[in-house]
């Protein structure tokens, strides 16, 4: 098995097309055709993680955070990023980062927080824009059903809890082939009228290549007429953060004590309690100050995230409790999630959970 085989499975789960524009995800060090000996999964790729990979005979590190975030103009070992890259190259170890591609996944970082805290009925807090596309094509009436089934099989036609969704209109199409044409129906040089079905079908953008392959493979015409548009509809199963509900309303202080224990937080910084019990909980692993307004708009009683600054806490305005539980703490279970997924995909292959604690923040 080569690295590209692993990448294919990872990106089937968390497509890189859903990573944020600012991010640096994918294969950062190494080549996709390199043979895989073992996979080490970690939250961060530091020097001690490289050493752990060497010790455990793993030549592919799957990391949540990208060790290379901004461009490197030189690699001389003057800082921790350069030292990690140098050590990885010297020891022929590849590094793959998934980061916000997993942040935006419905079963990703924030789903794991909800699961850990026992939140129910969770949904995406900030559904992603420009993630849904629509295909419209025209096909002879008798070929419509087989084409629809092929498009469904390729991942088109799913809307929320429903699949095999399409809209179909019967009509008459016309065409005339030139001397270089080879029409399946009709004769070249003669205008032909055909009873056709107009099929409209939506699909998530990461499925586009498979959907178009199915279209061209199963459409009977020599020239396929089709249209693709990007919809403004938000994708309810892709996006940042989540909001869920506790089984029973709980006092904010008691809930935060539970969070501190369950998430192994060294400390929790929070805004003033509102006096209301907590029922609806918004979560966003990592730096989440940008989503405070979304948590308030969603009616959350408390918002758990990380990296809140002094003035961010003022934005609570007695509408919500803002709680900074720590960056590492909010994302710590991500590597477990990845190990569980990869172990299922590669049952006869070593997928190792890193035991290195990469949290740079210490508490007295």
N, C-alpha and C positions, 0 to 999 in steps of 0.2 A: 504494500500500500504506500502511496506517495502523499505528500502534503496536500496536493490538490483534491484528493479524495476526502480528506478531513474537512477542508475548506468548503467543499460542495455541500456536505452535510450541515455544517455550521450555518451556512448562508441560506440553506433551505429553511432552517429554524428562524434565523434572524437576518433577513436580507440587508446588505449594506446600503441599499437604496433608501432605507428608512433612517439611516444615521443622520445626525444634524450636519448642516453644511460646514460648521466650524471644526468638525471632528476629523481625526486621522485614524481611520479604521482599516482592517484588512491585514494582509501579510506585510509586516514592516521590515523583517530581516529574514533572509533565506530565499530559496527558490521553490516554486510549486512542484517541481519534478523530483525533489529530494525524497528519498525513501524514509518512512517514519519508523523509528524504533520504539518510541514511547511518547506519550503526551502528558505534560504536566500542566495543571490548570491552576491559575493564581489570580488574585485581584490586581496586584501590581507586579511588574517585572523589575526586580532589583538585583544587585550582585549576588546576594545570598540565595535568591531564587535560581539564578543561573547555576550556582554551585550545587543546589539541590537537584536540578535537572541532570547535571553531570553525574552526581552520585547515584541517581535512580535510573540512569541510562535512558533519559528522555531527551530526544533531540527536537521536539516541537513544544513550545510553550504557548498555551492559549491563555491570554491575559484579558481581563476586563478593561483596565486602563491602558492606553497606548503609552509606551515608554518614549516614543518619538512623537511629540505633539506639534511643535513648530519646526521649521527647517533647521538642519544641521549644516553649518558651513565648514566645519572641520570635525574630525574625530581623533582627538589627541589624549583623551582620558582626563581632561581638566575638571570635569563635573560628573555627577552620578549617571547622567544619561549617556554621555560618551563612554564611560567605563562599562556600562551594561552592554552597549552595542559592540564595543571592542571584544569583550569577553564572549559574547554570543557568537560573533564571527569566528574568533579564534578556535572555538570549540564546536563549530559547525552546528549551532543550535538556531533554529528558526523561531521567530516570534510573530504571533498573530494576535491582533487586538480587536475586540468586538464593541465595547463601550456603548455609545448611544443607539446603536442598532438593537441592542438588548434592552436599553432603557425604554425604547418605544414599542417593545413587544408586549402583547397582551398577557403572556405568561412569563414575563421577564422580571427585571429587578423589583419593580413596585408590586407585582403580583406576589412575589416571595415575601415582601414585607407584610402585605395584607394577610397572607397565609400564616405567617409567624405570629401575628398579633390576633389572629382569629376573627378578622373582619369578614363580613358577609356581603353578598350582592355587590361586589366591587365592579367598577367601570372606569374607563379612561377619564382622567381629569382634563387633559387638553388634547382632544382628538386631532390627528395630523391632517394638515391641508394638502391638497394636490396629490393624494395617494390613491385616488380612484380614477380609472379611465373607462371610457365607453367606446365600444366597437359597434359600428353599423356596417352591415354587408348585405348584398343582394344575391340570392341563390335560386336556381330553379326550384319550383314548388316541391317536386318529388325528392329533392336532395336536402331539403331543409332539416328534416328530423335527424338525419345522420350527422349533418354539420353541427347542429345544436349539441348533440351528445358529445361530439369530439371537443367542442369548445368548453363544455361543462367539465369534461375529464381533464382539460388543461388548466383548470382553476378559475374559469370565468363563471359568472352567474350566481355568485354568493352575495347575499345581502343580509347582514346580521345573522339571525338564527335560521335563515332560509337559504337553500341552494337551488340549482336548476332554474334560476330566474332569467327570463328573457321577455322581450315584447316583439310580437310578430304581426306584420301587416301584409296582406295579399295585394298584388298589383301587377302591372304589366311593364316589363323592361324591354328596351329596344337597343340593337347594336348592329353594326355592319363592319365586317372585317376587311382589311385591305389585302393586297396580293401576297403579303408576307404572313398573313394570319393562318391559323389552323383551328378553326372553330369546332368545338365539340358538338354544338347544336347549330343548325343553319348552314348556309353556304357563304363563302367569301364573296364580297362584292354585292351582296343582296341584304337589304335591311331586314332583320329578323325581329319578330315580337314574341316574347316568351312570358308565360305566367310565372312570376317570381314571388318569393317571400322576402320581405325586408326584416332582417333580424337585428334587434338592438340588444346589446348585452354588456354589462359592466364587469370589471375585473380589477384587482389590486395591481398597481403599476409594476411590482416586481415579477408578476406573471406574464408580462407582455411578450417576451420572446417565445414562451411556450404557447401562448394563445395564438400568436401570429403563425407559428409553425403548424399548429392544428388547423388554422384557417386555410393556409395554402395547400396543405397536404390533403385536405378533405373536400375542398371546393372543386367542383367539376370543370369550371371555366378555365380557358387558357389564360385570360386576363381577369384577375379578381378585382372587382370594384368594392372598395371599403373606405370607411372614414374612422379616424380615431380622434377623440377629444379628451381633454383633462377636465374633470368635473370639479366644481367648487364644493361639493358635498364633503363633509369631514368623515374620515374613516373611524368608526366607533370602536374598532378593535386595535387601532394603532395610534400611539401617541404618548406624551409625557405624563407621568404621575397617575395616581389612581385615587378614587374615593370609595369608601365602603362604610359599613355600619357595624357597630358593636351589637352583640345579641341583646344586651340590656344597657340602658343609660347608666353612666358611671361618673362619679365626681372626677373632675379634671386632674386633681392632685393624685388620686388613687390610680387613675389610668396612666399617668406619667411614671408613677412608681413601678407599675407593671411593665411599661415600655423599657424603663431603665434596667430592670432585671432581665427581661426577655431578650433585649437587644445588646446586653452587656455593655451599657454605656458608662463611661467614666464619670460623666456629668451631663445633665440636660439643662440647657439655657432656654428660658421660656419667657413669654410676655405675661402680663398680668392676667390672672384668671377672671373670666367674665361673670362668674356666679352661676352659670348654667351647667347642667350635666352634659357630658360628652356622649353623643350617639353617632353622629356622622364624622368620620375621620378621613382627612386627605393626607396622602403620603407622596413623597417624591425623593427617591434616593439620590444622594449627591447634592450639589449646589442648586438650591431651589427657590431663592428669593424672587426670581422672575415670575413664579406661579402663585404668589400670595394673593393677588387679585382674583385668580381663577378659583382658588380654594374658597375665598369669601363668596364669590358669585355662585359657587356650587352649593352653598349653604352648609359648609363644613363647620363643625364646632371646634375642631383643632386641626392643625396642619403640622405634620412631622416632616422635617427635611434637614438640611445641613448648610453650614457656611453662611448663616445669617449675620449681617453686620449690625452694629449698634442702632443705626437709624431704621433698619428694617423692622425692628420690633415695634416702633411707633405706628407702623402701618396696620397693626392689629385693630386699633381704634375701638376696642371693646366689642368688636364683632366676632372675633375668633381668638383662639389661643395659638400663638406661634411657638413651636418647639424645635430647637436645634439639637438633634440627637447625635451629631457627629458625622463627618463624611464617611470615614471607614466603617463606622457602626451601621450606617444606613445601607451600605452596599456589601457588607461582609458575607452574606449568604449567597451572593452571586456565583461564586466559584463552585459551591455545592450544586447549584442549579445546572451549571454547565457540565459538571462531572456526571450528574444523573442522566442528562441528555446524551452525552457522548458514549457513556457506558452502554446505553440501550442500542445505540447505533453500531458500536464496535464491541460486540460481546466477547470476542476472542483476542482482544487487544488491550494493552496496558494503558489505562487512563488514570492518572494519579492526582489526588488532591494535594496541593502544596500545604505544608505545615508551617511555612514561614509566616510570621506576623509582620506585615508590611505597613502597619499603621505608624505614621511618623509623629503622631500626636501622643504625648504622654501626660498622665494626670498624677498629681500629688495626693 
